[in-house]
């Protein structure tokens, strides 16, 4: 089983070096590709100093666009699995082994991390997310798909690339360029009865409670929910 991890990065210079060191020491996949989404704060130069394979974009095309580039590359290289990890330092690259294990064992097609499962952790999780994830996102998914998940918004994930070859998916649309892409794939995997499982993972938030996300209020939250609603209602 060959695997590729894609990590989008945009202006993360203050927390990027420890993450790159962890990726250098603990990345478990066969291929690791960073997509620099037009960083202007020195992140791009730091990535190059580490010598990682990197796709440098001229401006910020959106995290979904970056993840789609990684998915396309996984297909081009004949990889069996494509994994995603955020470039903001909240996730641990070594925990991708937990993502890969159920797929390698033939037990799952799509795997996501959950900070809420036993064995997971989420120190300094902001109050809004502590409330919104279980009481809004998870409830919407339960209502639309009759599937109960503990953490549908976690960005540590991996899936068999066969999902990308399924003609019932249209994952190349421009409407997926922001936060929609990863949730569209997840929603489609659930809708089409692929084997979707969760594994415990860590989401480490800054103790200050500040600068922990680039997701814009309202618009970004909608972009995360939109694919679940569209797929659940068979709009997309």
C-alpha positions as CSV (number, residue, x, y, z in Angstrom):
1,X,0.0,0.0,0.0
2,X,1.5,3.3,-1.1
3,X,0.4,6.6,0.5
4,X,0.8,10.3,0.1
5,X,0.2,13.1,2.6
6,X,-0.6,16.6,1.5
7,X,-0.2,19.5,3.9
8,X,-1.5,23.0,2.9
9,X,0.4,25.9,4.5
10,X,-0.5,29.6,4.4
11,X,1.4,32.1,6.5
12,X,2.3,29.9,9.5
13,X,5.8,31.1,10.2
14,X,5.3,31.4,13.9
15,X,4.5,27.7,14.4
16,X,5.9,26.1,11.3
17,X,9.4,25.1,12.2
18,X,8.4,22.6,15.0
19,X,5.8,21.1,12.7
20,X,8.3,20.7,9.8
21,X,10.7,19.0,12.2
22,X,8.0,16.6,13.3
23,X,7.2,15.9,9.7
24,X,10.8,15.2,8.9
25,X,11.1,12.8,11.8
26,X,7.8,11.1,11.9
27,X,5.9,11.3,8.6
28,X,4.8,7.7,8.0
29,X,3.6,8.0,4.3
30,X,5.6,7.2,1.2
31,X,5.2,10.7,-0.2
32,X,4.9,14.0,1.6
33,X,3.9,17.1,-0.3
34,X,3.4,20.6,1.0
35,X,1.2,23.1,-0.9
36,X,2.3,26.6,0.0
37,X,-0.8,28.7,-0.7
38,X,1.0,31.9,-1.6
39,X,2.6,32.6,1.8
40,X,4.2,36.0,2.3
41,X,5.6,35.7,5.8
42,X,8.6,33.5,5.1
43,X,6.8,30.2,5.4
44,X,7.7,29.3,1.8
45,X,11.4,30.0,2.3
46,X,11.4,27.9,5.5
47,X,9.8,24.9,3.7
48,X,12.5,25.1,1.0
49,X,15.2,25.2,3.7
50,X,13.9,21.9,5.0
51,X,14.1,20.5,1.5
52,X,10.5,19.2,1.4
53,X,8.7,18.7,-1.9
54,X,6.5,21.8,-2.2
55,X,4.1,23.2,-4.7
56,X,4.3,27.0,-4.5
57,X,1.2,28.8,-5.5
58,X,1.3,32.5,-6.5
59,X,-1.6,33.4,-4.2
60,X,-4.0,31.9,-1.7
61,X,-6.3,29.7,-3.8
62,X,-8.0,28.1,-0.8
63,X,-7.3,25.1,1.3
64,X,-9.7,23.0,-0.8
65,X,-7.7,23.9,-3.9
66,X,-4.5,22.8,-2.2
67,X,-6.0,19.5,-1.0
68,X,-7.3,18.8,-4.5
69,X,-3.8,19.3,-5.9
70,X,-2.6,16.7,-3.4
71,X,-5.4,14.3,-4.4
72,X,-4.5,14.7,-8.1
73,X,-0.9,14.0,-7.3
74,X,-1.8,10.9,-5.3
75,X,-3.6,9.6,-8.4
76,X,-0.8,10.5,-10.8
77,X,1.7,8.6,-8.6
78,X,-0.5,5.6,-8.3
79,X,-0.9,5.9,-4.5
80,X,-3.5,3.7,-2.8
81,X,-4.1,6.3,0.0
82,X,-4.2,10.0,0.2
83,X,-3.9,11.7,3.7
84,X,-4.4,15.2,4.8
85,X,-2.9,17.1,7.7
86,X,-3.2,20.8,8.6
87,X,-0.2,23.1,8.4
88,X,-1.0,25.0,11.5
89,X,0.8,22.8,14.1
90,X,-2.3,21.6,15.9
91,X,-2.0,18.0,14.6
92,X,0.8,15.4,15.1
93,X,2.2,13.8,11.9
94,X,3.0,10.6,13.8
95,X,-0.7,10.1,14.4
96,X,-1.2,9.5,10.7
97,X,-0.2,5.9,11.5
98,X,-3.6,5.7,13.3
99,X,-5.3,6.9,10.1
100,X,-3.5,4.4,7.9
101,X,-3.9,1.4,10.1
102,X,-7.6,0.6,9.4
103,X,-7.1,1.1,5.7
104,X,-4.0,-1.1,5.6
105,X,-6.0,-3.8,7.5
106,X,-8.8,-3.7,4.9
107,X,-11.3,-2.4,7.5
108,X,-11.9,1.1,6.2
109,X,-12.0,3.2,3.1
110,X,-12.1,6.7,4.8
111,X,-10.7,7.4,8.2
112,X,-10.7,10.7,10.2
113,X,-9.2,11.6,13.5
114,X,-11.4,12.5,16.4
115,X,-10.3,14.6,19.3
116,X,-13.3,13.4,21.3
117,X,-12.8,9.6,21.1
118,X,-11.2,7.9,24.1
119,X,-7.4,8.2,23.5
120,X,-7.8,11.5,21.7
121,X,-7.1,14.9,23.3
122,X,-7.9,18.6,22.7
123,X,-6.1,20.8,25.3
124,X,-7.2,24.4,25.2
125,X,-10.1,23.7,22.8
126,X,-12.0,27.0,22.5
127,X,-15.4,27.0,24.0
128,X,-17.1,27.7,20.7
129,X,-15.7,24.6,19.1
130,X,-16.4,22.6,22.2
131,X,-20.1,23.4,21.7
132,X,-20.4,23.8,17.9
133,X,-18.8,20.5,16.9
134,X,-21.0,18.1,18.9
135,X,-24.2,20.2,18.9
136,X,-24.2,21.6,15.4
137,X,-21.9,19.8,12.9
138,X,-22.3,16.3,14.3
139,X,-26.1,16.8,14.7
140,X,-26.5,18.0,11.1
141,X,-24.7,14.9,9.9
142,X,-26.7,12.6,12.1
143,X,-30.0,14.2,10.8
144,X,-29.0,14.0,7.1
145,X,-27.2,10.7,7.0
146,X,-28.4,8.7,10.0
147,X,-24.8,8.2,11.0
148,X,-23.4,9.2,14.4
149,X,-19.8,10.6,14.4
150,X,-18.0,12.2,17.3
151,X,-15.9,14.7,15.3
152,X,-16.8,15.4,11.6
153,X,-14.7,18.6,11.4
154,X,-11.2,17.1,12.2
155,X,-8.7,17.8,9.4
156,X,-6.5,14.7,10.1
157,X,-7.8,12.2,7.6
158,X,-7.0,9.6,5.0
159,X,-8.9,7.8,2.3
160,X,-8.4,5.2,-0.4
161,X,-7.9,6.9,-3.8
162,X,-10.5,4.6,-5.3
163,X,-12.9,7.1,-3.8
164,X,-11.5,9.7,-6.3
165,X,-12.2,7.4,-9.2
166,X,-15.8,6.9,-8.3
167,X,-17.8,8.6,-11.1
168,X,-20.5,9.5,-8.6
169,X,-18.2,12.1,-7.2
170,X,-17.6,15.5,-8.8
171,X,-14.6,16.7,-6.8
172,X,-13.1,19.1,-9.3
173,X,-15.6,21.9,-9.1
174,X,-14.4,25.4,-8.2
175,X,-17.1,25.7,-5.4
176,X,-14.9,23.3,-3.4
177,X,-11.8,25.5,-3.4
178,X,-12.2,26.8,0.2
179,X,-13.2,24.7,3.1
180,X,-15.7,22.5,1.2
181,X,-13.4,20.0,-0.5
182,X,-12.6,17.7,2.4
183,X,-16.1,17.7,3.7
184,X,-17.5,17.0,0.3
185,X,-15.4,13.9,0.0
186,X,-16.3,12.8,3.5
187,X,-20.0,13.4,2.9
188,X,-19.9,11.5,-0.4
189,X,-18.1,8.6,1.3
190,X,-20.8,8.4,3.9
191,X,-23.6,8.8,1.4
192,X,-22.2,6.1,-0.9
193,X,-21.7,3.6,2.0
194,X,-18.0,3.5,1.9
195,X,-16.5,2.2,5.2
196,X,-16.0,5.4,7.2
197,X,-14.4,5.2,10.7
198,X,-12.9,7.5,13.3
199,X,-9.7,7.0,15.3
200,X,-8.5,9.0,18.3
201,X,-6.1,11.9,17.6
202,X,-4.7,15.0,19.2
203,X,-5.7,18.6,18.4
204,X,-3.4,20.9,20.3
205,X,-4.6,24.5,20.6
206,X,-2.5,27.5,21.8
207,X,-2.9,28.1,25.5
208,X,-3.5,31.8,24.7
209,X,-6.7,31.0,22.9
210,X,-5.7,33.3,20.1
211,X,-4.7,32.8,16.5
212,X,-5.8,29.2,16.5
213,X,-7.6,29.3,13.1
214,X,-7.9,31.1,9.8
215,X,-11.5,30.0,9.3
216,X,-13.6,33.2,9.0
217,X,-16.7,33.4,11.2
218,X,-20.0,32.7,9.5
219,X,-18.7,32.3,5.9
220,X,-16.1,29.7,6.8
221,X,-18.5,27.8,9.1
222,X,-21.0,27.7,6.3
223,X,-18.4,26.4,3.8
224,X,-17.7,23.5,6.2
225,X,-21.4,22.6,6.6
226,X,-22.4,23.3,3.0
227,X,-21.1,20.0,1.5
228,X,-22.8,17.9,4.2
229,X,-26.2,19.7,3.5
230,X,-25.8,19.6,-0.3
231,X,-24.8,15.9,-0.4
232,X,-27.3,14.9,2.3
233,X,-30.2,16.6,0.3
234,X,-28.8,15.2,-3.0
235,X,-28.3,18.7,-4.3
236,X,-24.7,17.8,-5.3
